[in-house]
């Protein structure tokens, strides 16, 4: 779904998921996931900003996964 479609349809949830890398895009096990609510007043630009704010940076440190917020 494009940003404009999401805005026009009145999307109320914005989310981001971090997956382990696999041969198929977004098919690896989930490392971290977050969802936040938006309301009808959010502009397309605000939807983008909200999505960027909830994205995580995930790093491997040896055998452990580190999630920076």
NUTORLO-885190 format. One record per residue: x, y, z of N, C-alpha, C, O in turn; residue in one letter. Coordinates in pm, whole numbers, plus 50000, padded with zeros to 5 digits. Layout:
% residues N
@nu->X | nv->Y | nw->Z | cau->X | cav->Y | caw->Z | cu->X | cv->Y | cw->Z | ou->X | ov->Y | ow->Z | aa->a
...
% end
This chain:
% residues 69
@nu->50085 | nv->49883 | nw->50000 | cau->50000 | cav->50000 | caw->50000 | cu->50090 | cv->50123 | cw->50000 | ou->50188 | ov->50130 | ow->50075 | aa->x
@nu->50057 | nv->50219 | nw->49916 | cau->50137 | cav->50342 | caw->49910 | cu->50099 | cv->50435 | cw->50025 | ou->49995 | ov->50419 | ow->50089 | aa->x
@nu->50185 | nv->50533 | nw->50048 | cau->50160 | cav->50632 | caw->50153 | cu->50028 | cv->50704 | cw->50128 | ou->49948 | ov->50722 | ow->50220 | aa->x
@nu->50004 | nv->50747 | nw->50005 | cau->49880 | cav->50819 | caw->49975 | cu->49757 | cv->50729 | cw->49993 | ou->49654 | ov->50775 | ow->50040 | aa->x
@nu->49768 | nv->50601 | nw->49956 | cau->49657 | cav->50508 | caw->49978 | cu->49629 | cv->50493 | cw->50126 | ou->49514 | ov->50495 | ow->50169 | aa->x
@nu->49735 | nv->50479 | nw->50206 | cau->49718 | cav->50465 | caw->50350 | cu->49649 | cv->50587 | cw->50408 | ou->49557 | ov->50575 | ow->50490 | aa->x
@nu->49692 | nv->50705 | nw->50366 | cau->49633 | cav->50829 | caw->50417 | cu->49487 | cv->50841 | cw->50373 | ou->49400 | ov->50874 | ow->50454 | aa->x
@nu->49461 | nv->50813 | nw->50246 | cau->49324 | cav->50826 | caw->50194 | cu->49229 | cv->50725 | cw->50258 | ou->49110 | ov->50753 | ow->50272 | aa->x
@nu->49280 | nv->50610 | nw->50296 | cau->49195 | cav->50508 | caw->50359 | cu->49181 | cv->50529 | cw->50508 | ou->49105 | ov->50457 | ow->50574 | aa->x
@nu->49253 | nv->50625 | nw->50563 | cau->49240 | cav->50657 | caw->50704 | cu->49311 | cv->50559 | cw->50796 | ou->49258 | ov->50524 | ow->50902 | aa->x
@nu->49428 | nv->50515 | nw->50757 | cau->49505 | cav->50421 | caw->50840 | cu->49519 | cv->50476 | cw->50982 | ou->49546 | ov->50594 | ow->51001 | aa->x
@nu->49500 | nv->50390 | nw->51080 | cau->49506 | cav->50432 | caw->51221 | cu->49622 | cv->50369 | cw->51297 | ou->49647 | ov->50405 | ow->51412 | aa->x
@nu->49693 | nv->50275 | nw->51232 | cau->49807 | cav->50210 | caw->51296 | cu->49927 | cv->50215 | cw->51203 | ou->49916 | ov->50187 | ow->51084 | aa->x
@nu->50041 | nv->50252 | nw->51258 | cau->50167 | cav->50254 | caw->51186 | cu->50259 | cv->50156 | cw->51256 | ou->50269 | ov->50157 | ow->51379 | aa->x
@nu->50327 | nv->50071 | nw->51180 | cau->50412 | cav->49972 | caw->51245 | cu->50543 | cv->49950 | cw->51173 | ou->50561 | ov->49990 | ow->51058 | aa->x
@nu->50634 | nv->49886 | nw->51245 | cau->50764 | cav->49849 | caw->51189 | cu->50804 | cv->49714 | cw->51248 | ou->50778 | ov->49686 | ow->51365 | aa->x
@nu->50866 | nv->49632 | nw->51165 | cau->50910 | cav->49500 | caw->51207 | cu->51054 | cv->49479 | cw->51164 | ou->51090 | ov->49510 | ow->51050 | aa->x
@nu->51136 | nv->49427 | nw->51254 | cau->51274 | cav->49388 | caw->51221 | cu->51278 | cv->49235 | cw->51220 | ou->51237 | ov->49169 | ow->51315 | aa->x
@nu->51330 | nv->49180 | nw->51109 | cau->51340 | cav->49035 | caw->51093 | cu->51486 | cv->48995 | cw->51076 | ou->51569 | ov->49072 | ow->51029 | aa->x
@nu->51515 | nv->48869 | nw->51116 | cau->51644 | cav->48812 | caw->51078 | cu->51645 | cv->48798 | cw->50927 | ou->51540 | ov->48773 | ow->50867 | aa->x
@nu->51760 | nv->48814 | nw->50865 | cau->51771 | cav->48805 | caw->50720 | cu->51751 | cv->48661 | cw->50675 | ou->51802 | ov->48567 | ow->50736 | aa->x
@nu->51673 | nv->48647 | nw->50568 | cau->51653 | cav->48515 | caw->50507 | cu->51656 | cv->48535 | cw->50356 | ou->51669 | ov->48647 | ow->50307 | aa->x
@nu->51645 | nv->48426 | nw->50282 | cau->51647 | cav->48435 | caw->50136 | cu->51522 | cv->48505 | cw->50083 | ou->51524 | ov->48558 | ow->49972 | aa->x
@nu->51414 | nv->48505 | nw->50160 | cau->51288 | cav->48568 | caw->50118 | cu->51266 | cv->48692 | cw->50204 | ou->51269 | ov->48684 | ow->50327 | aa->x
@nu->51244 | nv->48806 | nw->50140 | cau->51226 | cav->48933 | caw->50210 | cu->51118 | cv->48923 | cw->50316 | ou->51008 | ov->48875 | ow->50290 | aa->x
@nu->51149 | nv->48969 | nw->50437 | cau->51054 | cav->48974 | caw->50550 | cu->51001 | cv->48838 | cw->50592 | ou->50893 | ov->48830 | ow->50652 | aa->x
@nu->51072 | nv->48731 | nw->50563 | cau->51026 | cav->48597 | caw->50602 | cu->51106 | cv->48539 | cw->50718 | ou->51067 | ov->48436 | ow->50773 | aa->x
@nu->51216 | nv->48604 | nw->50758 | cau->51295 | cav->48553 | caw->50870 | cu->51221 | cv->48573 | cw->51001 | ou->51124 | ov->48649 | ow->51006 | aa->x
@nu->51265 | nv->48505 | nw->51106 | cau->51202 | cav->48521 | caw->51238 | cu->51203 | cv->48668 | cw->51282 | ou->51299 | ov->48741 | ow->51255 | aa->x
@nu->51098 | nv->48710 | nw->51350 | cau->51086 | cav->48848 | caw->51395 | cu->51176 | cv->48871 | cw->51516 | ou->51175 | ov->48793 | ow->51611 | aa->x
@nu->51254 | nv->48980 | nw->51511 | cau->51340 | cav->49020 | caw->51621 | cu->51266 | cv->49119 | cw->51710 | ou->51265 | ov->49106 | ow->51832 | aa->x
@nu->51204 | nv->49219 | nw->51648 | cau->51139 | cav->49327 | caw->51721 | cu->51024 | cv->49380 | cw->51636 | ou->51032 | ov->49381 | ow->51513 | aa->x
@nu->50918 | nv->49422 | nw->51702 | cau->50801 | cav->49474 | caw->51632 | cu->50736 | cv->49580 | cw->51719 | ou->50727 | ov->49564 | ow->51841 | aa->x
@nu->50691 | nv->49688 | nw->51656 | cau->50623 | cav->49792 | caw->51732 | cu->50513 | cv->49854 | cw->51646 | ou->50528 | ov->49866 | ow->51524 | aa->x
@nu->50405 | nv->49891 | nw->51710 | cau->50291 | cav->49955 | caw->51644 | cu->50251 | cv->50076 | cw->51727 | ou->50255 | ov->50071 | ow->51850 | aa->x
@nu->50212 | nv->50184 | nw->51659 | cau->50161 | cav->50301 | caw->51730 | cu->50037 | cv->50352 | cw->51657 | ou->50022 | ov->50334 | ow->51537 | aa->x
@nu->49950 | nv->50414 | nw->51732 | cau->49825 | cav->50467 | caw->51676 | cu->49844 | cv->50609 | cw->51622 | ou->49922 | ov->50688 | ow->51677 | aa->x
@nu->49773 | nv->50639 | nw->51516 | cau->49762 | cav->50775 | caw->51463 | cu->49614 | cv->50805 | cw->51448 | ou->49532 | ov->50714 | ow->51449 | aa->x
@nu->49580 | nv->50932 | nw->51434 | cau->49438 | cav->50963 | caw->51416 | cu->49414 | cv->51028 | cw->51281 | ou->49506 | ov->51044 | ow->51202 | aa->x
@nu->49289 | nv->51064 | nw->51255 | cau->49248 | cav->51115 | caw->51126 | cu->49313 | cv->51249 | cw->51090 | ou->49309 | ov->51291 | ow->50974 | aa->x
@nu->49372 | nv->51316 | nw->51186 | cau->49433 | cav->51446 | caw->51158 | cu->49575 | cv->51434 | cw->51103 | ou->49633 | ov->51534 | ow->51060 | aa->x
@nu->49632 | nv->51313 | nw->51104 | cau->49771 | cav->51295 | caw->51059 | cu->49781 | cv->51314 | cw->50908 | ou->49705 | ov->51256 | ow->50831 | aa->x
@nu->49876 | nv->51397 | nw->50868 | cau->49903 | cav->51419 | caw->50725 | cu->49992 | cv->51305 | cw->50674 | ou->50048 | ov->51230 | ow->50755 | aa->x
@nu->50005 | nv->51291 | nw->50542 | cau->50097 | cav->51189 | caw->50490 | cu->50239 | cv->51205 | cw->50545 | ou->50305 | ov->51106 | ow->50576 | aa->x
@nu->50284 | nv->51327 | nw->50558 | cau->50418 | cav->51352 | caw->50611 | cu->50429 | cv->51307 | cw->50756 | ou->50532 | ov->51255 | ow->50798 | aa->x
@nu->50322 | nv->51328 | nw->50834 | cau->50322 | cav->51284 | caw->50974 | cu->50322 | cv->51132 | cw->50984 | ou->50381 | ov->51077 | ow->51077 | aa->x
@nu->50255 | nv->51064 | nw->50890 | cau->50258 | cav->50919 | caw->50888 | cu->50401 | cv->50869 | cw->50867 | ou->50445 | ov->50775 | ow->50932 | aa->x
@nu->50473 | nv->50933 | nw->50775 | cau->50612 | cav->50896 | caw->50748 | cu->50698 | cv->50920 | cw->50872 | ou->50775 | ov->50832 | ow->50911 | aa->x
@nu->50684 | nv->51036 | nw->50933 | cau->50763 | cav->51069 | caw->51052 | cu->50734 | cv->50970 | cw->51165 | ou->50826 | ov->50925 | ow->51233 | aa->x
@nu->50608 | nv->50937 | nw->51185 | cau->50571 | cav->50841 | caw->51289 | cu->50634 | cv->50706 | cw->51261 | ou->50688 | ov->50644 | ow->51353 | aa->x
@nu->50629 | nv->50660 | nw->51138 | cau->50689 | cav->50533 | caw->51102 | cu->50839 | cv->50533 | cw->51124 | ou->50895 | ov->50435 | ow->51174 | aa->x
@nu->50904 | nv->50641 | nw->51088 | cau->51049 | cav->50650 | caw->51108 | cu->51084 | cv->50652 | cw->51256 | ou->51186 | ov->50595 | ow->51296 | aa->x
@nu->51002 | nv->50716 | nw->51336 | cau->51028 | cav->50724 | caw->51480 | cu->51021 | cv->50587 | cw->51548 | ou->51092 | ov->50563 | ow->51645 | aa->x
@nu->50936 | nv->50497 | nw->51497 | cau->50922 | cav->50368 | caw->51564 | cu->51011 | cv->50259 | cw->51504 | ou->51016 | ov->50147 | ow->51557 | aa->x
@nu->51080 | nv->50290 | nw->51394 | cau->51174 | cav->50192 | caw->51340 | cu->51287 | cv->50170 | cw->51439 | ou->51325 | ov->50262 | ow->51511 | aa->x
@nu->51339 | nv->50051 | nw->51441 | cau->51447 | cav->50016 | caw->51534 | cu->51575 | cv->49990 | cw->51458 | ou->51574 | ov->49950 | ow->51341 | aa->x
@nu->51684 | nv->50013 | nw->51527 | cau->51813 | cav->49968 | caw->51476 | cu->51850 | cv->49844 | cw->51553 | ou->51857 | ov->49844 | ow->51676 | aa->x
@nu->51873 | nv->49738 | nw->51480 | cau->51901 | cav->49609 | caw->51542 | cu->52040 | cv->49564 | cw->51499 | ou->52073 | ov->49566 | ow->51381 | aa->x
@nu->52120 | nv->49523 | nw->51596 | cau->52256 | cav->49477 | caw->51570 | cu->52280 | cv->49344 | cw->51637 | ou->52223 | ov->49315 | ow->51742 | aa->x
@nu->52365 | nv->49264 | nw->51576 | cau->52410 | cav->49141 | caw->51641 | cu->52538 | cv->49172 | cw->51717 | ou->52628 | ov->49238 | ow->51666 | aa->x
@nu->52545 | nv->49122 | nw->51840 | cau->52663 | cav->49135 | caw->51924 | cu->52698 | cv->48993 | cw->51969 | ou->52650 | ov->48945 | ow->52071 | aa->x
@nu->52782 | nv->48929 | nw->51890 | cau->52808 | cav->48788 | caw->51915 | cu->52684 | cv->48708 | cw->51885 | ou->52632 | ov->48711 | ow->51774 | aa->x
@nu->52636 | nv->48635 | nw->51984 | cau->52516 | cav->48554 | caw->51967 | cu->52390 | cv->48626 | cw->52013 | ou->52281 | ov->48569 | ow->52010 | aa->x
@nu->52403 | nv->48752 | nw->52057 | cau->52288 | cav->48826 | caw->52108 | cu->52244 | cv->48934 | cw->52010 | ou->52324 | ov->48988 | ow->51934 | aa->x
@nu->52117 | nv->48965 | nw->52014 | cau->52060 | cav->49073 | caw->51933 | cu->52041 | cv->49194 | cw->52023 | ou->51985 | ov->49183 | ow->52133 | aa->x
@nu->52088 | nv->49310 | nw->51977 | cau->52076 | cav->49435 | caw->52052 | cu->51982 | cv->49526 | cw->51975 | ou->52000 | ov->49548 | ow->51856 | aa->x
@nu->51880 | nv->49580 | nw->52044 | cau->51783 | cav->49669 | caw->51982 | cu->51800 | cv->49807 | cw->52042 | ou->51781 | ov->49826 | ow->52162 | aa->x
@nu->51835 | nv->49905 | nw->51958 | cau->51845 | cav->50045 | caw->52002 | cu->51715 | cv->50115 | cw->51968 | ou->51665 | ov->50103 | ow->51856 | aa->x
@nu->51662 | nv->50187 | nw->52063 | cau->51536 | cav->50260 | caw->52039 | cu->51563 | cv->50405 | cw->52020 | ou->51470 | ov->50483 | ow->51999 | aa->x
% end
